[in-house]
Amino acid sequence: MMLYHARITAIGTYVPERRLTNHDLEKMVDTSDEWIVQRTGIRERRISEPWQYTSDLCAAAVNDLTRRYGKSVSDVDMIIVATSTPDFPFPSTASLLQHRLGIPATGAIDISAACAGFVYGLHLANSLIASGQHRKVLVLGAETLSKITDYTDRTTCVLFGDGAGAVLVERDPDESGFLSYHLSTDGSGGPHIYQTRIADKMNGIELIDKQLLVQNGREVFKWVVRTVPDGMQQVVDKAGLSFEQVDWFVPHSANLRMIEPLCERSGFPLEKALYSLVHFGNTSAATIPLALDIAIREGKIKPGDRALLYGFGSGLVQAGMLVRLQLDPQVNAPAAW
């Protein structure tokens, strides 16, 4: 069977206007700016308005993409939205986005892979195009985590924010921008981070049923530091490359104190890690596209650069992918954040 090439051709992002700073949180819970920065690296996060939902953030991110790159999405033949905070359990956020964008004929699905969702979306998009079944796929990572955050829990409310990132993945006649991948799952760790809906037990464990996000940060941290460096190595090995030949490491921006040991254990220089947490917090599926766009806006990423994208989170799931970044030229400057 003939395999087709795919690459990321454009990116767009959106974050709500409202800022929630560490000093704001000092007035809400027993915490301090110094405590938050020392333990997470986060200084502020963006919060959606009561009337803003994940589909709204998605539409704004796509509008940013089309304006900056002069792209049309009317012929997109699949929309993939990675989110843990859909507007509704059903219909899908992707179907709401199809209507908002006015795309006449496209598939539309949501995927639930938490903070690894965006990389999973890219993996699916590449597979759909490589198979020859699709030509143009819109992949989004978007969250309105503030709507499920417990603002009485000082260990979690300091982390999360809202945002969205969108990329266009298109068939390329010459070469693929997707070099290798690694997926891994450990469902036994599901009770370490969850939000209850219908079930009140998981793996025989009674859950805290308050419809808000619950996280055992210590256990998640230990799992990430123990397993992700090996996954990073597998991605690079599958591509027949070394870490020295990778230009950027783009991990899920959960916590700077989590990214530091990942770099240390893998031997990847921290100064070549891209993250979005300082001003946007942990936006789950949106952290990686936001980090990529920050680097693009700052002129760090050059055409042809190799980037190791790595998401990890609730499930416990992880997804790594090595990509060659060869986006089309921008025709308009990105809007201010």
C-alpha positions in Angstrom: 0.0 0.0 0.0 1.3 3.5 -0.9 2.0 5.7 2.1 1.6 9.5 1.8 3.5 12.2 3.5 2.1 14.7 6.0 3.4 17.8 7.8 2.2 20.6 10.0 1.6 23.6 7.7 0.1 26.2 10.1 -0.6 27.0 13.7 -3.0 29.2 15.6 -3.6 29.8 19.3 -6.0 31.6 21.7 -6.0 32.4 25.4 -8.8 34.3 27.2 -8.1 37.9 28.2 -8.7 37.5 32.0 -5.5 36.9 34.0 -5.4 35.1 37.3 -2.1 35.9 38.9 -0.4 34.3 41.9 -1.2 37.5 43.9 -4.9 37.0 43.0 -4.7 33.4 44.4 -3.1 34.7 47.6 -6.5 36.3 48.3 -8.4 33.0 47.6 -6.4 30.3 49.4 -3.5 29.9 51.8 -0.6 30.3 49.3 1.9 32.9 48.1 3.5 34.0 44.9 6.9 32.8 46.1 5.5 29.4 47.1 3.8 28.9 43.7 6.8 30.1 41.6 9.3 27.9 43.6 7.2 24.8 43.2 5.8 25.2 39.8 7.4 28.1 37.8 3.9 29.5 37.1 3.2 33.2 37.6 -0.2 33.6 36.1 -2.9 31.7 34.1 -5.7 32.7 31.8 -9.4 32.1 32.8 -12.3 31.9 30.4 -15.4 34.0 31.0 -18.6 32.3 32.3 -20.0 32.4 28.7 -16.8 31.0 27.1 -16.5 27.3 26.6 -13.9 25.0 24.9 -15.6 25.3 21.5 -15.3 29.1 21.7 -11.6 28.9 22.4 -11.2 26.4 19.5 -12.9 28.6 17.0 -10.7 31.6 18.1 -7.5 29.5 17.7 -8.6 28.4 14.2 -9.4 32.0 13.3 -5.9 33.0 14.4 -4.4 30.2 12.2 -6.3 31.2 9.1 -5.6 34.8 9.4 -1.8 34.4 10.1 -1.2 31.8 7.3 -3.8 32.8 4.8 -5.3 29.3 5.0 -8.8 28.1 4.2 -10.3 25.4 6.3 -13.4 24.9 4.1 -11.9 21.7 2.6 -10.7 20.2 5.9 -11.8 16.5 5.8 -11.3 15.7 9.5 -11.5 17.7 12.7 -9.8 16.2 15.8 -10.3 18.0 19.1 -8.3 16.8 22.1 -9.9 18.0 25.3 -10.9 16.9 28.8 -13.4 19.8 29.2 -15.8 19.5 26.2 -18.8 21.8 26.2 -21.0 18.7 26.5 -20.5 15.0 26.9 -22.2 14.9 23.5 -22.4 16.3 20.9 -18.7 16.5 20.4 -16.8 19.8 20.6 -15.5 19.0 17.1 -19.0 18.9 15.7 -19.8 22.3 17.3 -16.6 23.6 15.8 -17.5 22.3 12.3 -20.7 24.3 12.6 -18.9 27.4 13.8 -16.4 27.2 10.9 -19.0 26.4 8.3 -17.1 23.4 6.9 -19.5 21.6 4.6 -18.2 18.1 4.6 -15.8 16.8 7.3 -15.4 14.1 9.9 -15.4 15.4 13.5 -14.3 13.7 16.6 -13.2 14.5 20.2 -10.4 12.4 21.8 -9.9 12.0 25.5 -6.2 11.5 26.3 -5.9 14.3 28.9 -2.5 16.2 28.7 -1.3 13.8 26.0 -4.3 14.5 23.8 -2.7 17.0 21.4 0.1 14.5 20.5 -2.4 11.7 20.1 -4.3 14.0 17.8 -1.2 14.6 15.7 -0.6 10.8 15.6 -4.1 10.2 14.3 -3.9 13.0 11.7 -0.6 11.7 10.4 -2.0 8.1 10.2 -5.2 9.3 8.4 -3.2 11.2 5.8 -0.5 8.5 5.4 -3.2 5.9 4.7 -4.4 8.0 1.7 -7.9 8.4 3.2 -7.6 12.1 4.1 -5.7 15.1 2.8 -6.3 17.9 5.3 -6.8 17.5 9.1 -7.4 20.2 11.7 -6.0 19.1 15.1 -6.8 21.1 18.3 -5.8 20.9 21.9 -8.1 23.0 24.0 -9.3 23.3 27.6 -11.4 25.3 30.0 -10.0 23.7 33.1 -11.0 26.6 35.3 -14.6 25.3 35.0 -13.6 22.1 36.8 -10.9 23.4 39.1 -11.5 23.3 42.9 -10.6 26.8 44.1 -10.6 25.6 47.7 -7.7 23.1 47.0 -4.5 25.1 47.1 -2.4 22.2 45.7 -4.3 22.1 42.4 -6.0 25.5 41.9 -2.6 27.2 41.5 -1.8 25.0 38.4 -4.6 25.2 35.9 -5.6 27.6 33.2 -7.5 27.8 29.9 -6.3 28.0 26.3 -6.4 26.5 22.9 -4.0 25.6 20.1 -4.8 24.5 16.5 -2.6 23.1 13.8 -3.3 22.2 10.2 -1.8 18.9 9.0 -1.8 18.5 5.3 -0.6 16.0 2.7 2.9 16.8 1.4 4.2 15.6 -2.0 7.8 15.4 -1.0 8.6 14.5 2.6 6.9 13.8 6.0 7.2 16.1 9.0 6.4 13.1 11.3 9.6 11.1 12.1 8.7 8.7 14.9 6.4 8.2 17.9 6.0 6.3 21.2 2.7 5.6 23.1 2.3 4.1 26.5 -0.5 3.5 29.0 -0.7 2.5 32.7 -4.4 2.3 33.6 -3.6 1.2 37.1 -2.7 4.8 37.9 -6.0 6.2 36.8 -7.1 7.1 40.4 -4.2 9.5 40.7 -5.9 12.2 38.5 -9.6 12.2 37.6 -12.9 13.9 37.4 -16.0 11.9 38.4 -19.1 11.6 36.1 -21.1 8.5 36.2 -18.9 6.0 38.1 -17.9 6.5 41.7 -15.2 3.8 41.9 -12.1 3.2 39.8 -10.1 0.0 40.0 -12.0 -0.8 43.1 -11.0 2.5 44.8 -13.7 4.8 46.1 -13.5 8.2 44.4 -14.0 11.7 45.8 -17.2 12.6 44.0 -17.5 16.3 43.6 -17.5 16.7 39.8 -14.2 18.7 40.0 -10.6 17.8 39.1 -8.9 15.6 41.7 -5.1 15.0 41.6 -2.5 13.2 43.6 0.4 15.4 42.4 3.1 13.5 44.2 2.2 10.1 42.6 1.8 11.7 39.1 5.2 13.4 39.5 6.9 10.1 40.4 5.3 8.3 37.5 6.3 11.0 35.0 10.0 11.2 36.2 10.2 7.4 36.3 8.8 6.6 32.9 8.9 9.5 30.5 12.7 9.7 30.0 12.7 6.1 28.7 9.8 7.1 26.3 11.7 10.1 25.1 14.7 7.8 24.3 12.4 5.4 22.4 11.1 8.2 20.2 14.6 9.4 19.3 15.9 5.8 18.8 13.0 4.9 16.4 14.0 7.9 14.2 17.6 6.7 14.1 18.8 9.9 15.8 20.3 11.1 19.0 19.2 13.8 21.4 22.1 16.0 20.1 20.3 16.0 16.7 17.0 17.2 18.2 16.6 21.0 18.3 13.8 21.4 20.8 12.1 19.4 23.6 8.4 20.4 24.0 7.0 18.5 27.0 3.5 19.0 28.5 3.8 22.1 30.6 2.5 20.6 33.8 5.1 22.1 36.1 8.6 23.4 35.6 9.8 21.3 38.5 8.7 18.3 36.5 10.4 19.4 33.3 13.7 20.0 35.0 14.3 16.3 36.1 13.1 15.1 32.6 15.8 17.1 31.0 18.4 16.0 33.6 17.6 12.3 33.3 17.5 12.3 29.5 20.5 14.6 29.2 18.5 17.1 27.1 19.5 20.7 27.8 16.9 22.6 29.8 17.5 25.8 27.7 16.3 23.8 24.7 13.0 22.9 26.4 9.9 24.9 25.3 7.1 25.4 27.7 4.0 27.6 28.1 3.4 27.4 31.9 4.9 30.6 33.1 2.0 32.9 31.9 -0.6 30.3 31.0 -0.3 27.6 33.7 -1.2 24.0 33.0 -3.7 24.0 30.1 -3.6 20.2 29.7 -4.0 19.4 25.9 -3.3 23.0 25.0 0.2 23.3 26.6 2.2 21.9 23.7 0.7 24.0 20.9 0.9 27.1 23.1 4.6 26.3 23.8 5.3 25.8 20.1 3.6 29.1 19.2 5.5 31.0 21.9 8.7 29.9 20.3 7.5 30.7 16.8 6.4 34.2 17.9 9.8 34.7 19.5 11.6 33.5 16.4 13.3 30.6 18.1 12.0 27.9 15.8 13.6 27.8 12.3 12.3 25.9 9.3 13.5 22.3 9.4 14.0 22.2 13.2 13.3 18.9 14.8 11.1 19.0 17.9 10.4 16.2 20.4 6.8 16.7 21.6 5.8 14.7 24.7 2.5 14.7 26.5 1.6 12.8 29.7 -1.3 12.8 32.1 -4.5 11.2 33.4 -5.0 7.6 32.4 -2.1 7.3 33.0 -1.2 7.9 29.3 1.8 9.3 27.5 2.5 10.1 23.9 5.7 11.2 22.3 6.4 12.3 18.7 9.4 13.6 16.9 8.4 16.2 14.2 10.2 18.2 11.6 8.8 21.8 11.8 8.4 23.1 8.2 5.4 25.4 8.5 4.2 27.6 5.6 5.2 31.3 5.7 3.0 33.6 7.7 1.2 36.3 5.8 0.1 38.2 8.9 1.6 38.8 12.3 0.1 36.9 15.2 -2.4 38.8 17.4 -1.2 40.0 20.8 -1.9 37.8 23.8 
